[in-house]
Amino acid sequence: MGKCIKVSALIVAMGAAMLVMSCSDTRYLSEAQVRTLYKNSRSLNETAAFLAGTDISKNSPLYGLTQDNRYAAYRQYMDGIWENYKKKNLANIESWRRKHVKDDGSGLVMYPFSGPDILNALAFFPGADEFVMIGLELPGNVPDPLHYKGPDIYMELWKIKNSLRTILQLNLFRTIEMAADFKADSFSNITGVMMFFLARYRYQILDIQKIYIDRTGEIKRGEPKPFEKNAEGVEFTFRKRAGAPVKVARFFSVDLSDGSLTRLQGFSSFLSGKKNFTTFIKSASYLLSYDTFRILRSYLLAGSRFLLQEDSGIPYRFFEAKDWNISLHGTYRVIAIFANRFQKDLDEAMKKNNRGPLPFDFGYGFEPEKSNIMIAVKKPRKG
């Protein structure tokens, strides 16, 4: 009997310790805390579901809009193309990741040249707590379907369809298409498309806020005055399900070239405070191979503990064997438009040390059998 009491006391003590740990970890919130802190969560998720073509409660003010034949056609199209994307890419990424990606991205994932692609970032690094995403596009506002009348609302939905036509088929955004398709005042803006991805990937949005980086490198919320703003963006707070850890994704509209980063001292200061992160690069137009992007290239090499990219990212020659463990996957090729970015050393390394094909589209491969990935893990410093 005495032993049972001791064991029970031990279990209670362990439970109390776990509770303290849980309470001290701000990533985990009770449902009461969620209701108190994130009062707009329900409305945001209903809007995201409407944009994504997923189920909406009959009690939602948006439900009536979903009963129109035009919405039914939109939803049918999105269901079909999403299921195809899941089968062809998403499920295969998740399976391949579990075998080959030993770093789950816990902490921060840095994703330059991302556009609104929170989808691939989460597929490869579901354990990350924070994502910093950077692109040229303005973030735009949270779409308001009730603001539109008559056929205009369905025209806006088809703009989302158009903006997603390439990523849901080839798993990339084309820069030239984004310039035409992404408009800050449209459903098809950065914020709207990120909401679409989170809803389709079954994440729960807790909050969305406009943010900016001020001249000192601090994140501020709300609308900045012109002289205060160094970079504007949007911040998503979300989680996979009730009880799951809370994640934050911040997208910033910034030109990452050397000239721009030199001028934007506040944003550069913000970046300098991020260290020991995971870097994710895909479909980056080979910009990091140019001398006009040396600042960003050096920053990523210095600050990354783990890096996953395809050949349009940091050139292979910058990864010195004394600093990095490298694994190569897939097939190396360069499409005609980027023929002058061919890397002879990477081609030779791929042929010699390849760890096998990829089962999904990635980067400018367009097809699994023509796609490649390089994983670079930083070696511990001696001494």
N, C-alpha and C positions, 0 to 999 in steps of 0.2 A: 504493500500500500504506500509506504514511504517513497519507494522508487517511482511509483506512478505520479505522486504529487510533485516530485522533483522534475520529472519529465514534462508534466503539464506546465509547471512554472517556467521551464526553459522555453517551451513552445510559445507561451504568452509573451515572454521577454523578447523572443525573436520576432514575433508579430509586431510588438510595440516598436522595436528597432526599425523594422521594415516600414512601418507607418511613418516614423520620424523621417526616414530617408525619403519616402514618397512626398511628404509634406515639404521637405526642404528642397525638392527638385521642382523648380517652377515649370518644367515641361508638362507635368501631370496636374490636371485640374479636376476638381469635383464638378459634378453637373450643376450644383448650386453656384459655384464660382463662374462657370461658363455662362449661365443665365445672367449673372450680375455684370460680368465684364464685357460680354459680347451680345448686346441687346439686338443688334441688327442681323445676327447670324441666320435666323430663319428666313428673313427677306432675301439675304444674299444667296442662300442656297436655293431658294425658289427661283430666283433670277438665273442662277447658273444652270439649274435643271431645265429651265425654259430655253436657254441658249443651246444647251447640249441635246435637247430632244429626249430627256429622260422623264420619269414619272414625277408628277406634281400633285400635291394634295388638292382635293376638291374644295377645300376651304381657302385655298390661295386666291388672291385677286387676279392672278395670271391664268387661273384654270380655264376661264371662259375663252381665252385666246387660243388655247390648245385644241378646242373643239372645231376649229375651222378646217376645212379640207386642205387649205394651203399649208397649215401647220402639220397636218397628218402626212402630207407629201414630204415635207422637210424632215420630219422625224423618221419616216421610212427610209429616206436616203441616208441619213446620219447613222441609223441603226446598221444598215448594210455596210457602209464604208468603215465604220468603227469595228464591227465584227471581223471584217477582212483584215484590218490593221492589227487587231489583237492576235489573230491567228498567224499572220505572216511575220509580224515583228514583235509585238509587246510580250507575248507568251514566250517567244524564243529568247528575247533579251533577258527576261527574268530567269529562265532556266540556265542560260549561258553564264549569267552573272553569278549565280550560286556556285558554279564550278570554278570560275576563273577570276572573279574579283574578290580578293581577300579583304579589302578595305571597304566597309559599308558606307563610307562617307560621313561617319559620325563626326559631329562638329560642323564645320563649314565646307560647302561645296562652292567653288568659284567657277562661274560659267560665262566667260566672255564671248561676245558675238552670238548670244543665245536667242535673241528675239523672245517670243513668249513661250519657248519650249521647256516648260516645267515638266512636261510629260516624260521626255527621255531622261532628264535629271533625276526624277523620282524612280524611274524604272531601273536605272543603274545604281542609284544610291538611296535606297529607301530608308536607311538608318540616319541620314543627315538631319541635323537640327535646324540648319540655316542654309539658305541658298542666296548667293549674290549673282544676279543675272544682269548682263549689260548688253545694250544694243543701241542703234541709232534712233529707233522709233520713239515717238512720244507715247507715254503710258495711256493717255486718254482717261475717261471716266468710267465708272460702273454703269453699264447700259441700263436704261430705264424703259422697259417695253411699254409701260402705260403712258409714256410721253407721246407715243406715235398713234396715229389714227388710220383706220382703214387699211388699205393695201401696203402702206409704207412700212408697217411693222414686219410684214412678211418679206418685203424687199430687203430689209436689214438682215433678216435671218439668212437669206440667200447670199448676202455679202460674206457672212461667216463661212458658209459652205464654199464659196469661191476662194476665200483666203486659206482654207485648209486643204485645198485640192491636192497639193504636192506633198505635204508632210504625211497625210494619211494614206498616200499611195507609195511614196518613195522615202519617207522618213527624213525629210529635210525641208527647210524653207529656202526658197530662192530669193536672193537679195532684190533682184529686179521686180519680182512679183510682189514682194512685201512693200516696196516703194509705191506700187499702184494700189494694192489691196488694203493696207492698214491705214485707217484714218482715225484721228483722235476723237472725232465726234460721231463715230459710227459704232455699231455693235462689233464690227471687225477691227477693234483696236487691241493693243497689248493686253489690257485688263480683261476685256471680253473674252479673248481667246484663252487666256489663262484660266478664267472661270469655266469655260467649256471643258478644258482638259481635266481640271480637278473634279468636275461633276462626273465626267465619263469614267475617270479612274477611281471613282467612288471615295473621294476625299470629302470631308466636311469643312466648309469654309466657316471660320469664326469671325473674321473681320477683314476688311479691305480699307486701307487709308492712303491718301495722297501723302507723299513724303518728299523731302529734298535734302540735299547735303549743303550745309552752309559753308561760309568761307573758312571756318575753322576745322572743317571735317566732321562736324557733328550731324547726326540724323535729326531732322526736325519734321514735325507733322503740320499739315495744313497748306494753305496757299502762301508762297513766299513773295516778298517784294522783289522786284527785279535785281536790285543790288545785293540781296541776301543770297540768292540762289546760285549754287555752283553746279548742281546737277539735280534734275527733278526725277521723281520715280513713283512707284506704287509699292505698297507693302501688303502682302497676304499673310494672314495668320490662319492656320488650318491644321487638321489632324485626320488620321485615317478613320477613326471611329471613336465613340465615347470611351473614355478611359485610356486612349492611346496618347503618346506624347505629342505635345503641341510643336508645330514647326512654323518657321517664318521664311518666306521667300520675298526678296526685294529686287525689283527690276529698276535699273537706272538708265536713263537716256543720256548716253555719253559717247562722244567720239574718242576712241582709245588710241589714236595715233600720238606720236611723241609730241608734236606741236600742241595738241589739245591738252594732254596730261600736264605739260609744262605750264600752260595757262591756268588750268583748273587746279589750283593748289589745294583747295578744300577737298576735292574728290581724291586727289593724290594722297592727301593726309589720311582720309578715310581708309583707303586701300592699305596704306603703310601700317595701320593698326591690326591688319589681318595677317596671321602667320600660322604655319603648320596646318594648312588646309589641303583639301582635295581639289584638283583642277580637272575640269571636264571641257573638252573642246571638240566640236564637230562642225563640219560645213562652214569653215572659217575663211574661205576664199584665199587661203595661203598668206594672209596678211602678216602673220608672225614670222614669215621668211624674209620680209622686207626690212631694210634699215630704218624705215620710218616708224617701225613698231618695236624698237629696241628696248624702250623703257618697260613696256608691258611684258615683253619676252623675258627680260632679266628679272622682273618682279615675280613672275610665275615660277621660274626656275628656282629662285631663292626661297620662295614662300611655300612651295608645294611639298607635302610629304608623300603624296600619291598623285599620279596623273594618268588619265585615260583620254586618248585622242585617236584620231585617224591622221592620215598624212598631210591634211591641210592645216594642221596645228603647228607646233614648234618643230622646226627641222631636226631630223635625227642627229645631225652632227653636233648639236648643242648638248647632247646627253653623254657626258663623259663617263666611261666605265668605272672610274674610281668613285663616282658620286651616285650612280644609279644602277639598279637591277632592272633589266629590260626584258619584257616578253612580247612577242609579235604574233599576231593572229590574222588569218584571212589571206586575201590576195592583193598585192600591190599593183596598182595601175594609176595613171593620170589621164583624165579625160582631155580631149583636144584643146579645149579653151584654156586649160592650165598647163599645157605641154612644157612650157619653159620653167615649171616648178618641179620637174622630175628630179628625184634624189637618187643618184647612183649608189651611194652607200646604203641607203634604206632598201633599195631593190636587192642588193647583194645579201644584206642581213636577213631579209624576208625569205629569200631562197634557201639560206643556210640554216636558219633557226626558227622556222615557222612552226607554231604549235597547233596548226589545224585551221580548217575553214570556219567562217562565221555562218550562223543559221538565220541571219536577219540583215536587212538593209542598213547601211551606216555610211554617213558622209556622202561623198560623190560617187560611191560605187553603184548606187541605184538598184543593185541586185546583191543578194547575199554572196554569190560566188565571185563578185567583183569588189567586195568591200574589205576593209582592213581596220585593225585596231592595234595600237601600241599602248602597253601598260608600263609605266615607269614608277618604280618604288625607290625612294631616296634611301641610301645606305646610312646607317648610324655613323655619326662622327666619332672617330677614334680619339680616345683621351678625354 
